């Protein structure tokens, strides 16, 4: 948040507290307590004018006495500190509020919600979990509590708890909720796989498909499990389902699919299946493999021309690199030196620009992430293949 904007908000927040405090000033004066609210207010302003915002903040916080009329001011100041990145101060203010016995039920719940968000910002997830678990019983803050607990359990990889919480949320549609739950079951399957508990892996993947039959990741993991178990036919069935569910990610499994067909003696079927895939959807590796297999092994010129024809239809850096490599290795009288220089440039472009991009926030990564590291959306990353992508 802009520092000048914060400085403007501080006196406004303090002024609201001063107005409330002024109403009780006579009572305070009779018992000999406290500094005049006017004096504190102008003292804080003086610190601001002398570019001493920290001292001004302390004065404003001290002068705003906590009572039923100034709770909102304290909440606003705490929220301001958190957005400014001064989480310790925000925590201090909200803890001070909660300790006051004069707060009513709604005010305490509001302060708890703010404190829970402070703890999350500070990375104190255990404390935040305790607060939001308590707020689950408050209808006004239940949605916030569920959302926050989901994020906490997801961060701590407590997938069973994340599933329980997500099942109770009403903020998402049923389809979206089930799509995320399926990813959680996939995470549980990955954990079970690391522990070499194959029966548990199988159960979790079955649960994932049960809540989301279109979960491509579950199909992929099932294929991996079947392949490692030596069940080539079952692995191929899972991989084929994965490609049908997410053709943009075909490059992740296409070589394994080819290996399956070779072992099963069904290479012709593989070629037929490739012919039914749309060039505009599949990845560049899938496209190159299809072109290679559809061309005679000795017909290098035919393969090169096929690659270039595909490149004209759907330009990608990988296909450009392949075509230039083929061209540089050809026996034609081409300017080899210039081609090799261009090939080196294209190779660098391919390394720098190809990868995966989150369709929700635009985050770019070199490898496939099922959970976007930036916006935390599941199954939102897709390959960057085309020059305009």
VENWO-V514357 format. One line per field, one symbol per residue. ss: DSSP state (H for helix, E for strand, C for the rest). phi: phi as a letter, one per 40 degrees, with the letter a starting at -180 (. if undefined). A space follows every 10 residues. Layout:
ss=???
phi=???
This chain:
ss=CCHHHHHHHH HHHHHHHHHH HHHCHHHHHH CCCCCCHHHH HHHHHHHHHC CCHHHHHHHH HHHCCCCCCC HHHHHHHHHH HHHHCCHHHH HHHHHHHHCC CCCCHHHHHH HHHHHHHHHH HHCCHHHHHH HHHHHCCCCC CHHHHHHHHH HHHHHCCCHH HHHHHHHHCC CCCHHHHHHH HHHHHHHHHH HHHHCCCHHH HHHHHHHHHH HCCCCHHHHH HHHHHHHHCC CHHHHHHHHH HHHHHCHHHH HHCHHHHHHH HHHHCCHHHH HHHHHCCCCC CCCHHHHHHH HHHHCCCCCH HHHHHHHHHH HHHCCEHHHH HHHHHHHHHC CCCCCHHHHH HHHHHHHHHH HHHCEEEECC CCCEECCCCC ECCCCCCECC EEEECECCC
phi=.ccccccccd cccccccccc cccbcccccc cgbgcddccc cccccccccc fbcccccccc ccccccaccb dccccccccc ccccgccdcc cccccccccc cccccccccc cccccdcccc ccgccccccc cccccdcbcc bccccccccd ccccccfccc cccccccccb cbcccccccc dccccccccc cccccgbccc dccccccccc cadccccccc cccccccccg cccccccccc cccccaccbd ccbccccccc ccccgbcccc cccccccccc bccccccccc ccccbddccc cccccccccc cccbcbcccc cccccccccc cccbccdccc cccccccccc ccbcibbccc bgcbbcbcbc bccccgccfb cbccbcccc
